[in-house]
Each structure stands twice: as C-alpha cells, then as structure tokens.
Amino acid sequence: MDEDKLIMIETQTDIMELLSKYPNHPLQALGMCLKTIADCYVLSLGEDGAVKMLEAVIDSVNDGKHSQNLPKIPKNQLN
C-alpha cells in the first residue's frame, strides 16, 4: 500500500473515531469537523484557494465520486 493511501485510511479512521464520540449529535459533530477543515484550508491556501478547493469538491460530488451505492441483496437472502 502506498503512503498516500495509508494516510487516507488513517485519517478516515481518526475522523470516524472522533465522530463516534458524539452519537447523540452526529450531524453537529460532522458540521464542526467540516467547519474546522474549511478553516484549515483558508489558513493554508487563502480564501481564493479554499474557494477553488470547495468548487472542486462540489464538482466531485456532482460527478458521483462519493456516492455510497450499497450492493443489492436478493430478497431470499434477507433475514
């Protein structure tokens, strides 16, 4: 596994562990994570760079790159 993929998996695990600490407020916790991440991008890239990054994220979502298409389970295999 290359280093970029390893970093992605570790980061995703850390974020999921953080969100799991707030089971009664999952959307609020997620919103605060997104706000903090946006703040970090603005500090790192400046406002114009952060806007360009967010536009790229919107395009990526609109292109279906983040859809969670779960496999269909045949009815005869459902419990």
Rosetta blueprint (number, residue, H / E / L):
1 M L
2 D L
3 E H
4 D H
5 K H
6 L H
7 I H
8 M H
9 I H
10 E H
11 T H
12 Q H
13 T H
14 D H
15 I H
16 M H
17 E H
18 L H
19 L H
20 S H
21 K L
22 Y L
23 P L
24 N L
25 H L
26 P H
27 L H
28 Q H
29 A H
30 L H
31 G H
32 M H
33 C H
34 L H
35 K H
36 T H
37 I H
38 A H
39 D H
40 C H
41 Y H
42 V H
43 L H
44 S H
45 L H
46 G H
47 E H
48 D H
49 G H
50 A H
51 V H
52 K H
53 M H
54 L H
55 E H
56 A H
57 V H
58 I H
59 D H
60 S H
61 V H
62 N H
63 D L
64 G L
65 K L
66 H L
67 S L
68 Q L
69 N L
70 L L
71 P L
72 K L
73 I L
74 P L
75 K H
76 N H
77 Q H
78 L L
79 N L
